[in-house]
Amino acid sequence: MAELPCNQSPLLPDGDRVSSSSDVEAAHAHGRPSASRAFARRESVLSGGEDPCGRRSVDAFYAEVVGGSPVELVAVNLSNAIIGAGIIGLPFALREAGFSFGMLLLTAMAGVSRFSLTTLVNAGIGLRCRSYEATAERALGSAGETAVLASQFAFDFGAMLSYLIIAAETSSAVVELLLGYRLAGQRQLCLLALSFGAMLPICLMRDISGLEAYSSVSVIVVLVVTAMVVAKTAAKYSRGEAGDQGPLDYWPSHGVEGIIFAVGVFSFAFVNQNCCFLYYNSLDRGTPARFGRVASLSVVGAWALCAGMAAAGYLNFRRGTEANVLSNFRDDDALATVMRVLYVVTMVLTYPVCLFVCRQVLHNLLTPRGAGGALCDVRDVSDARHAAYTAAIFLASVAIVSITDNLGVVMSVRRQGGGRGTGGH
């Protein structure tokens, strides 16, 4: 039987199917492999058999992760990466798309995200690759690897900047509210306190599984903030003040531009392919079925929080909904102040995820390779190299944010430069 070239995926080509007995006989008569035999080979590759290209068996590939985490913890960890900073902008996107149409879009983007996550990781399993860039290099050559590395760094470094800007601005506003006046250099002081005091120690971890406890806290905090927004909306409806900022729009009222904007925001909210292999590598026995459960749990959980925040925020403020829904609440609103503080906590606990991805990129570009071009795992580099990569990325992000607070520019560059290359949407 003719074998697949070693630079191709062992998955079935498009259009292949399990053949009938007549198909098999015809294939043998013409001296070519049947689709059923190709299917059997695919099943062997993904269920424990030897790779036809001579690579290790898939069981050996799974066994490389020692002491991995259970499905549930990995799912919570991945959920934190999905939710990110964009959740507070979802009510505004719902305003642009209309309530009914916007919720359909949000659900569709979640489904696409789940599909692309599992497709990407299954391709990595088939090719025996444990990173996005290695999978791209095996499938698309060096150009594919370079494109992925550049997109990953642009997307995640941009995310780091946006998290720092939001955390510094929000915490500075809260401090000013509590003190009753503004200190000289207050924003920079808040930035340094949060980044060096809270973010850097977490960033120095080597394994992303170490973030599981922090991710659990972050997801709980987002859940609490969402519940607070829901409570605010319910209280407003109970007072009969629901229509004070205009009627509800169930379908797009801003034409094609509103739809395009909403699609961009909703799809961007679920971009997580840039870091999916980091989470896959923390999963105990990472079979396709087990990672499929991780993807389903994390995407459904993130969708529930995103849908709750989007719906509650829009139903409360309707046509008056701002790009940051927390800005709709008065500065002297005590509950709103608590929500802003909690939102800063989520930024602090999500920032390290993006640094892990950027560190992986530097590792690919700068770490010397061994015999045959083999690259060691980023978790196994020397302490000096680990500290150097972490410090370079961390200090660069803090330095940039200390002199700029233009979140709009950062988010635009992040979407255009990184989201297209890593999102898969």
Secondary structure, 3 states (H helix, E strand, C coil): CCCCCCCCCCCCCCCCCCCCHHHHHHHHHCCCCCHHHHHHHHHHHHHCCCCCCCCCCHHHHHHCCCCCECHHHHHHHHHHHHHCHHHHHHHHHHHHHCHHHHHHHHHHHHHHHHHHHHHHHHHHHHHCCCCHHHHHHHHHCHHHHHHHHHHHHHHHHHHHHHHHHHHHHHHHHHHHHHHCCCCCCHHHHHHHHHHHHHHHHHHCCCCHHHHHHHHHHHHHHHHHHHHHHHHHHHHHHHCCCCCCCCCCCCCCCCHHHHHHHHHHHHHHHCCCHHHHHHHHCCECCCCHHHHHHHHHHHHHHHHHHHHHHHHHHHHHHHHHCCCCHHHHCCCCCHHHHHHHHHHHHHHHHHHHHHHHHHHHHHHHHHCCCCHHHCCCCHHHCCHHHHHHHHHHHHHHHHHHHHHCCCHHHHHHHHHHHHHHHHCCC
